Amino acid sequence: MHLSRRRLVTTVPALAALASLAACSSSASEQSSGASDAGGGAAAPGAPADLPDGWTWVEGTDVPTADASPSLPVTVTDGTGTEVTIEDLSRTIVGGEDVADMMAALGLADLIYAAPTNSVAQAALDAPEQYEFSQQTGTEGLLSVDGTCFIGNNVKRHGDVAEQFRSAGLSAAVVDDQQAVVDKIRSIGELIGDPEAGEELAAAVEAQLAEASDSAGDGAKALRVLVVTSSGAGGANAVVGTGTAAADILEAVGAVNCGVEAGLRGYSVEFSDEGLLDLAPDVIITGTGDLEEWGGFEGFLEAFPTLAQTPAGQANSFVLMPSEQIKVSGSAVGAGAVALAAALADLAA
């Protein structure tokens, strides 16, 4: 869905409120938990020290893990509907940081050999090799990384890539990006040859999502929530839609996901000034990695200037979360959902 464009002048009070964020730090530790409003006393551990007045820091705890023992070779049907055989994971090239996160949560971080350069998940950042995949670099660039296996995370983007890896005699598969996160985890479990460990991790995340659903009050479920990111196609600013960590989290909490409601898929650049206003979000969420990419809060204001005219902008109702909990479709989604359910209930009160 492409929403039509209309240029509008930002209202002065809302613009002033957002502009005051420019001097704020975008760094955040991702080790603690809780929700903290900057105006309510001491910030929660892990929150930026100078989180601006009115902004809420949300961070979950108890991110689950499991200990996998790969049993290879294994033959399964991947997200593209192709029967694939995985023989060697020793130097795995991941097509997305979510795959890296799930492998690390299964105790297989040492098998992650290469990951995309624009990652925020620690497991991807720690990969020995970093690559930039684009139409210019192409599959040939990935093949030159000298991995033993490729696991993609997007059936549209990586289906042909995986086929070319297999044609070169290497293991390759793609996880269906439109699955719920728990099913993505199960898919990774199957691809590594330990579906039991995948099920253990998926069940733990699923339980946290259920907890978030149970704890979210009616007020939270009535809120309209917009999630924005700096990492759409080509590194463009984007609205977050289906098949994402945010989609799973907001579905669990029960809040209205503005991006999904608009029919947007993944990190979509198919939005407009008028469209963002018409979505009328009550709350806007972004991640720490996005703010870092924008260069802080001033960059956020420049990226989405018309958000100041939305109900969220007028009320200065913004939430900042660790990117690994709101952006990465992996092991921390359930923990993020539990924390966000509580925070939205407070915002709705």
KEDOGU-75989 format. One record per residue (C-alpha): x, y, z; residue number from 0. Coordinates in Angstrom, 2 decimals. Layout:
X X Y Y Z Z n NUM .
...
% end
This chain:
X 0.00 Y 0.00 Z 0.00 n 0 .
X 1.45 Y 3.37 Z -0.99 n 1 .
X -0.04 Y 6.23 Z 0.98 n 2 .
X -0.43 Y 9.51 Z -0.89 n 3 .
X 1.77 Y 12.51 Z -0.10 n 4 .
X 0.76 Y 15.90 Z 1.26 n 5 .
X 3.22 Y 18.51 Z 2.52 n 6 .
X 2.19 Y 20.00 Z 5.85 n 7 .
X 3.72 Y 22.53 Z 8.21 n 8 .
X 4.61 Y 21.11 Z 11.61 n 9 .
X 2.88 Y 22.81 Z 14.51 n 10 .
X 5.22 Y 24.90 Z 16.63 n 11 .
X 4.54 Y 23.36 Z 20.09 n 12 .
X 5.06 Y 19.83 Z 18.85 n 13 .
X 8.12 Y 20.79 Z 16.83 n 14 .
X 9.62 Y 22.49 Z 19.86 n 15 .
X 9.03 Y 19.41 Z 21.95 n 16 .
X 10.77 Y 17.21 Z 19.41 n 17 .
X 13.58 Y 19.66 Z 18.72 n 18 .
X 14.48 Y 19.61 Z 22.40 n 19 .
X 15.58 Y 16.03 Z 21.90 n 20 .
X 18.53 Y 16.99 Z 19.72 n 21 .
X 21.09 Y 17.09 Z 22.51 n 22 .
X 20.13 Y 13.73 Z 23.94 n 23 .
X 22.42 Y 10.74 Z 23.86 n 24 .
X 21.38 Y 7.75 Z 21.76 n 25 .
X 23.55 Y 5.22 Z 23.55 n 26 .
X 21.90 Y 2.58 Z 25.71 n 27 .
X 23.03 Y -0.50 Z 27.56 n 28 .
X 20.87 Y -3.55 Z 26.87 n 29 .
X 21.43 Y -5.40 Z 30.10 n 30 .
X 18.57 Y -4.32 Z 32.36 n 31 .
X 14.81 Y -4.09 Z 32.41 n 32 .
X 11.83 Y -1.89 Z 32.97 n 33 .
X 9.99 Y 1.13 Z 31.68 n 34 .
X 10.99 Y 4.61 Z 32.74 n 35 .
X 9.56 Y 8.02 Z 31.98 n 36 .
X 12.25 Y 10.70 Z 32.08 n 37 .
X 10.08 Y 12.94 Z 34.19 n 38 .
X 9.42 Y 10.34 Z 36.86 n 39 .
X 12.66 Y 10.36 Z 38.86 n 40 .
X 15.63 Y 8.07 Z 38.39 n 41 .
X 15.78 Y 6.37 Z 35.03 n 42 .
X 15.67 Y 2.60 Z 34.79 n 43 .
X 19.07 Y 0.93 Z 34.56 n 44 .
X 20.11 Y 0.79 Z 30.91 n 45 .
X 18.17 Y 3.88 Z 29.86 n 46 .
X 20.02 Y 6.80 Z 28.25 n 47 .
X 21.08 Y 9.12 Z 31.05 n 48 .
X 19.44 Y 12.12 Z 29.41 n 49 .
X 16.29 Y 10.52 Z 28.07 n 50 .
X 14.08 Y 13.55 Z 27.36 n 51 .
X 11.05 Y 14.46 Z 29.40 n 52 .
X 8.00 Y 12.51 Z 28.32 n 53 .
X 9.90 Y 9.75 Z 26.50 n 54 .
X 9.62 Y 6.22 Z 27.86 n 55 .
X 12.49 Y 3.73 Z 27.97 n 56 .
X 11.32 Y 0.10 Z 27.70 n 57 .
X 13.57 Y -2.92 Z 28.09 n 58 .
X 12.71 Y -6.53 Z 28.88 n 59 .
X 14.70 Y -9.08 Z 30.84 n 60 .
X 15.13 Y -12.85 Z 30.87 n 61 .
X 15.93 Y -13.38 Z 27.20 n 62 .
X 15.77 Y -17.18 Z 26.79 n 63 .
X 18.43 Y -19.47 Z 25.36 n 64 .
X 18.78 Y -23.16 Z 24.54 n 65 .
X 21.72 Y -25.48 Z 23.93 n 66 .
X 21.61 Y -27.01 Z 20.45 n 67 .
X 23.63 Y -29.94 Z 19.20 n 68 .
X 23.50 Y -29.91 Z 15.39 n 69 .
X 23.07 Y -33.26 Z 13.70 n 70 .
X 24.07 Y -33.03 Z 10.04 n 71 .
X 23.43 Y -33.59 Z 7.24 n 72 .
X 19.75 Y -32.76 Z 7.46 n 73 .
X 17.21 Y -32.46 Z 4.65 n 74 .
X 14.21 Y -30.17 Z 5.15 n 75 .
X 11.83 Y -27.97 Z 3.17 n 76 .
X 12.78 Y -24.30 Z 3.58 n 77 .
X 10.68 Y -21.14 Z 3.47 n 78 .
X 10.68 Y -21.05 Z -0.33 n 79 .
X 9.15 Y -24.53 Z -0.50 n 80 .
X 12.43 Y -26.02 Z -1.72 n 81 .
X 13.81 Y -29.28 Z -0.34 n 82 .
X 17.32 Y -28.47 Z 0.85 n 83 .
X 20.16 Y -30.37 Z 2.47 n 84 .
X 22.38 Y -28.68 Z 5.05 n 85 .
X 25.75 Y -30.39 Z 5.38 n 86 .
X 28.20 Y -27.92 Z 6.92 n 87 .
X 27.44 Y -24.97 Z 9.23 n 88 .
X 31.02 Y -24.26 Z 10.23 n 89 .
X 31.21 Y -20.94 Z 8.34 n 90 .
X 27.60 Y -19.82 Z 8.04 n 91 .
X 26.74 Y -16.66 Z 6.13 n 92 .
X 23.53 Y -15.22 Z 7.53 n 93 .
X 21.25 Y -13.21 Z 5.26 n 94 .
X 19.96 Y -11.18 Z 8.20 n 95 .
X 20.83 Y -10.42 Z 11.80 n 96 .
X 17.73 Y -12.25 Z 13.03 n 97 .
X 19.24 Y -15.54 Z 11.82 n 98 .
X 22.45 Y -14.69 Z 13.68 n 99 .
X 20.50 Y -13.86 Z 16.85 n 100 .
X 18.57 Y -17.13 Z 16.77 n 101 .
X 21.70 Y -19.19 Z 16.12 n 102 .
X 23.48 Y -17.46 Z 19.00 n 103 .
X 20.51 Y -18.05 Z 21.31 n 104 .
X 20.84 Y -21.74 Z 20.43 n 105 .
X 24.49 Y -21.66 Z 21.48 n 106 .
X 25.91 Y -21.57 Z 17.95 n 107 .
X 27.47 Y -18.11 Z 17.81 n 108 .
X 30.82 Y -19.60 Z 16.84 n 109 .
X 29.29 Y -20.89 Z 13.58 n 110 .
X 28.28 Y -17.39 Z 12.40 n 111 .
X 30.97 Y -16.45 Z 9.89 n 112 .
X 29.51 Y -13.47 Z 8.02 n 113 .
X 26.64 Y -11.05 Z 8.61 n 114 .
X 25.27 Y -7.83 Z 7.03 n 115 .
X 27.07 Y -4.59 Z 7.79 n 116 .
X 23.93 Y -2.76 Z 8.96 n 117 .
X 23.22 Y -5.15 Z 11.83 n 118 .
X 22.42 Y -4.18 Z 15.41 n 119 .
X 22.21 Y -7.70 Z 16.91 n 120 .
X 25.41 Y -8.45 Z 18.83 n 121 .
X 25.73 Y -11.92 Z 17.34 n 122 .
X 25.84 Y -10.41 Z 13.85 n 123 .
X 28.22 Y -7.63 Z 14.87 n 124 .
X 30.60 Y -10.25 Z 16.28 n 125 .
X 30.78 Y -12.22 Z 13.01 n 126 .
X 34.36 Y -12.36 Z 11.65 n 127 .
X 33.23 Y -11.12 Z 8.25 n 128 .
X 30.84 Y -8.26 Z 7.51 n 129 .
X 29.32 Y -7.76 Z 4.07 n 130 .
X 27.07 Y -5.34 Z 2.24 n 131 .
X 24.56 Y -7.10 Z -0.01 n 132 .
X 23.02 Y -5.10 Z -2.82 n 133 .
X 22.29 Y -5.28 Z -6.50 n 134 .
X 25.83 Y -4.05 Z -7.08 n 135 .
X 27.59 Y -6.67 Z -4.94 n 136 .
X 25.21 Y -9.49 Z -5.87 n 137 .
X 25.49 Y -13.17 Z -5.06 n 138 .
X 29.02 Y -13.31 Z -6.44 n 139 .
X 30.13 Y -11.08 Z -3.60 n 140 .
X 28.55 Y -13.41 Z -1.04 n 141 .
X 30.10 Y -16.48 Z -2.65 n 142 .
X 33.51 Y -14.82 Z -2.41 n 143 .
X 33.14 Y -14.64 Z 1.38 n 144 .
X 34.08 Y -18.35 Z 1.38 n 145 .
X 31.39 Y -19.64 Z 3.68 n 146 .
X 30.14 Y -23.21 Z 3.91 n 147 .
X 26.43 Y -22.40 Z 4.24 n 148 .
X 24.04 Y -19.54 Z 3.52 n 149 .
X 20.85 Y -19.02 Z 5.54 n 150 .
X 18.66 Y -16.22 Z 4.22 n 151 .
X 15.82 Y -14.48 Z 6.02 n 152 .
X 13.69 Y -13.17 Z 3.14 n 153 .
X 12.07 Y -15.43 Z 0.55 n 154 .
X 11.80 Y -12.66 Z -2.04 n 155 .
X 15.30 Y -11.33 Z -1.61 n 156 .
X 17.22 Y -14.52 Z -0.90 n 157 .
X 15.48 Y -17.28 Z -2.85 n 158 .
X 17.65 Y -16.85 Z -5.93 n 159 .
X 20.74 Y -16.28 Z -3.79 n 160 .
X 20.24 Y -19.60 Z -2.01 n 161 .
X 19.76 Y -21.37 Z -5.34 n 162 .
X 23.05 Y -19.99 Z -6.63 n 163 .
X 24.83 Y -21.18 Z -3.49 n 164 .
X 23.42 Y -24.66 Z -4.00 n 165 .
X 24.49 Y -24.57 Z -7.65 n 166 .
X 27.99 Y -23.83 Z -6.41 n 167 .
X 27.87 Y -26.95 Z -4.23 n 168 .
X 27.23 Y -25.18 Z -0.91 n 169 .
X 24.43 Y -25.62 Z 1.59 n 170 .
X 21.77 Y -22.92 Z 1.48 n 171 .
X 18.25 Y -22.32 Z 2.74 n 172 .
X 15.86 Y -19.43 Z 3.37 n 173 .
X 13.61 Y -18.82 Z 6.37 n 174 .
X 10.13 Y -17.47 Z 5.55 n 175 .
X 10.24 Y -13.85 Z 6.68 n 176 .
X 6.46 Y -13.62 Z 7.05 n 177 .
X 6.28 Y -16.30 Z 9.73 n 178 .
X 5.81 Y -15.44 Z 13.38 n 179 .
X 9.11 Y -15.24 Z 15.25 n 180 .
X 8.48 Y -18.48 Z 17.12 n 181 .
X 8.06 Y -20.30 Z 13.82 n 182 .
X 11.24 Y -18.71 Z 12.49 n 183 .
X 13.05 Y -20.12 Z 15.53 n 184 .
X 11.56 Y -23.53 Z 14.85 n 185 .
X 12.71 Y -23.27 Z 11.24 n 186 .
X 16.27 Y -22.51 Z 12.35 n 187 .
X 16.10 Y -25.49 Z 14.69 n 188 .
X 15.22 Y -27.73 Z 11.76 n 189 .
X 17.92 Y -26.24 Z 9.53 n 190 .
X 20.65 Y -26.86 Z 12.11 n 191 .
X 19.52 Y -30.42 Z 12.66 n 192 .
X 18.23 Y -29.98 Z 16.22 n 193 .
X 14.49 Y -29.29 Z 16.08 n 194 .
X 14.13 Y -30.12 Z 19.78 n 195 .
X 16.39 Y -27.22 Z 20.78 n 196 .
X 14.54 Y -24.98 Z 18.35 n 197 .
X 11.25 Y -25.97 Z 19.92 n 198 .
X 12.61 Y -25.33 Z 23.42 n 199 .
X 13.65 Y -21.80 Z 22.51 n 200 .
X 10.47 Y -21.11 Z 20.54 n 201 .
X 8.30 Y -22.32 Z 23.41 n 202 .
X 10.08 Y -20.01 Z 25.86 n 203 .
X 9.56 Y -16.99 Z 23.60 n 204 .
X 5.96 Y -18.06 Z 22.97 n 205 .
X 5.31 Y -18.18 Z 26.71 n 206 .
X 6.62 Y -14.64 Z 27.11 n 207 .
X 4.41 Y -13.42 Z 24.28 n 208 .
X 1.43 Y -15.07 Z 25.99 n 209 .
X 2.41 Y -13.36 Z 29.24 n 210 .
X 2.46 Y -10.02 Z 27.45 n 211 .
X -0.98 Y -10.69 Z 26.01 n 212 .
X -2.38 Y -11.59 Z 29.42 n 213 .
X -0.86 Y -8.58 Z 31.16 n 214 .
X -1.83 Y -5.93 Z 28.62 n 215 .
X -4.85 Y -3.99 Z 29.82 n 216 .
X -7.76 Y -2.77 Z 27.74 n 217 .
X -6.18 Y 0.67 Z 27.60 n 218 .
X -3.02 Y -0.66 Z 26.01 n 219 .
X -5.02 Y -2.66 Z 23.49 n 220 .
X -6.87 Y 0.48 Z 22.42 n 221 .
X -3.68 Y 2.33 Z 21.50 n 222 .
X -2.58 Y 2.90 Z 17.92 n 223 .
X 1.17 Y 2.26 Z 17.71 n 224 .
X 3.57 Y 3.18 Z 14.91 n 225 .
X 7.08 Y 1.70 Z 14.75 n 226 .
X 9.67 Y 3.45 Z 12.59 n 227 .
X 13.21 Y 2.49 Z 11.62 n 228 .
X 16.21 Y 3.83 Z 9.74 n 229 .
X 16.83 Y 0.58 Z 7.84 n 230 .
X 14.35 Y 0.23 Z 5.01 n 231 .
X 15.38 Y -0.72 Z 1.49 n 232 .
X 18.67 Y 0.92 Z 0.59 n 233 .
X 19.05 Y 2.27 Z 4.11 n 234 .
X 16.01 Y 4.52 Z 3.77 n 235 .
X 13.72 Y 5.55 Z 6.61 n 236 .
X 10.86 Y 3.08 Z 6.93 n 237 .
X 7.62 Y 2.18 Z 8.67 n 238 .
X 7.58 Y -1.29 Z 10.19 n 239 .
X 4.92 Y -3.71 Z 8.94 n 240 .
X 4.30 Y -7.45 Z 8.76 n 241 .
X 6.87 Y -10.20 Z 9.29 n 242 .
X 8.86 Y -8.22 Z 11.86 n 243 .
X 9.71 Y -8.34 Z 15.53 n 244 .
X 7.48 Y -5.31 Z 16.12 n 245 .
X 4.56 Y -7.04 Z 14.41 n 246 .
X 4.86 Y -10.04 Z 16.73 n 247 .
X 5.21 Y -7.84 Z 19.79 n 248 .
X 2.23 Y -5.60 Z 19.02 n 249 .
X 0.09 Y -8.58 Z 18.07 n 250 .
X 0.84 Y -10.11 Z 21.47 n 251 .
X 0.15 Y -6.88 Z 23.32 n 252 .
X -3.04 Y -6.38 Z 21.32 n 253 .
X -2.36 Y -2.77 Z 20.33 n 254 .
X -3.23 Y -1.58 Z 16.84 n 255 .
X -0.12 Y -1.81 Z 14.64 n 256 .
X -0.40 Y 1.15 Z 12.27 n 257 .
X 2.09 Y -0.28 Z 9.77 n 258 .
X 0.28 Y -3.61 Z 9.53 n 259 .
X -3.08 Y -1.85 Z 9.34 n 260 .
X -1.75 Y 0.10 Z 6.35 n 261 .
X -0.84 Y -3.16 Z 4.61 n 262 .
X 2.92 Y -2.58 Z 4.78 n 263 .
X 5.39 Y -5.47 Z 4.64 n 264 .
X 8.67 Y -5.64 Z 6.51 n 265 .
X 10.60 Y -2.37 Z 6.72 n 266 .
X 8.55 Y -0.48 Z 4.18 n 267 .
X 9.48 Y 2.76 Z 2.45 n 268 .
X 5.97 Y 2.92 Z 0.94 n 269 .
X 4.70 Y 5.68 Z 3.17 n 270 .
X 4.11 Y 9.40 Z 2.83 n 271 .
X 3.69 Y 12.50 Z 4.93 n 272 .
X -0.09 Y 12.40 Z 4.56 n 273 .
X -0.16 Y 8.67 Z 5.20 n 274 .
X 1.66 Y 8.99 Z 8.50 n 275 .
X -0.79 Y 11.66 Z 9.62 n 276 .
X -3.77 Y 9.59 Z 8.53 n 277 .
X -2.49 Y 6.63 Z 10.57 n 278 .
X -2.88 Y 8.86 Z 13.66 n 279 .
X -0.65 Y 6.90 Z 16.05 n 280 .
X -1.08 Y 7.41 Z 19.78 n 281 .
X 2.42 Y 6.08 Z 20.47 n 282 .
X 5.57 Y 5.99 Z 18.30 n 283 .
X 8.34 Y 3.46 Z 18.95 n 284 .
X 11.88 Y 3.28 Z 17.63 n 285 .
X 15.07 Y 1.43 Z 18.56 n 286 .
X 18.43 Y 2.46 Z 19.92 n 287 .
X 20.22 Y 1.35 Z 16.74 n 288 .
X 17.94 Y 3.52 Z 14.63 n 289 .
X 18.69 Y 6.59 Z 16.71 n 290 .
X 22.38 Y 5.87 Z 16.37 n 291 .
X 21.99 Y 5.62 Z 12.60 n 292 .
X 20.09 Y 8.92 Z 12.52 n 293 .
X 22.79 Y 10.57 Z 14.60 n 294 .
X 20.54 Y 11.06 Z 17.62 n 295 .
X 17.17 Y 12.64 Z 18.25 n 296 .
X 17.75 Y 15.57 Z 15.94 n 297 .
X 18.21 Y 13.12 Z 13.08 n 298 .
X 14.99 Y 11.39 Z 14.08 n 299 .
X 13.14 Y 14.70 Z 13.81 n 300 .
X 14.62 Y 15.31 Z 10.38 n 301 .
X 13.75 Y 11.79 Z 9.21 n 302 .
X 10.06 Y 12.02 Z 10.16 n 303 .
X 9.18 Y 15.72 Z 10.59 n 304 .
X 5.42 Y 15.31 Z 10.21 n 305 .
X 5.18 Y 12.87 Z 13.11 n 306 .
X 5.03 Y 15.93 Z 15.33 n 307 .
X 1.48 Y 16.54 Z 14.07 n 308 .
X 0.21 Y 13.10 Z 15.00 n 309 .
X -1.55 Y 12.44 Z 18.33 n 310 .
X 1.70 Y 10.84 Z 19.57 n 311 .
X 3.74 Y 13.86 Z 18.52 n 312 .
X 1.32 Y 16.31 Z 20.11 n 313 .
X 1.45 Y 14.36 Z 23.37 n 314 .
X 5.21 Y 13.69 Z 23.09 n 315 .
X 4.34 Y 10.01 Z 23.47 n 316 .
X 7.47 Y 8.22 Z 22.28 n 317 .
X 9.00 Y 4.92 Z 23.33 n 318 .
X 12.64 Y 3.96 Z 22.93 n 319 .
X 13.62 Y 0.28 Z 23.12 n 320 .
X 16.81 Y -1.72 Z 22.59 n 321 .
X 16.89 Y -2.59 Z 18.90 n 322 .
X 17.42 Y -6.26 Z 19.69 n 323 .
X 13.99 Y -6.25 Z 21.35 n 324 .
X 11.91 Y -4.20 Z 18.90 n 325 .
X 13.74 Y -4.67 Z 15.59 n 326 .
X 15.46 Y -8.07 Z 15.55 n 327 .
X 13.03 Y -10.94 Z 15.00 n 328 .
X 14.76 Y -13.27 Z 17.43 n 329 .
X 15.12 Y -14.51 Z 20.97 n 330 .
X 14.48 Y -11.17 Z 22.74 n 331 .
X 11.05 Y -10.51 Z 21.19 n 332 .
X 9.13 Y -12.11 Z 24.06 n 333 .
X 11.03 Y -10.21 Z 26.72 n 334 .
X 10.46 Y -6.98 Z 24.82 n 335 .
X 6.75 Y -7.72 Z 24.54 n 336 .
X 6.36 Y -8.26 Z 28.29 n 337 .
X 8.04 Y -4.94 Z 29.05 n 338 .
X 6.13 Y -3.06 Z 26.35 n 339 .
X 2.77 Y -4.40 Z 27.56 n 340 .
X 3.41 Y -2.83 Z 30.96 n 341 .
X 4.66 Y 0.43 Z 29.46 n 342 .
X 1.68 Y 0.84 Z 27.13 n 343 .
X -0.70 Y 0.14 Z 29.99 n 344 .
X 0.95 Y 2.98 Z 31.90 n 345 .
X 0.78 Y 5.31 Z 28.89 n 346 .
X -2.90 Y 4.51 Z 28.41 n 347 .
X -3.79 Y 5.12 Z 32.06 n 348 .
% end
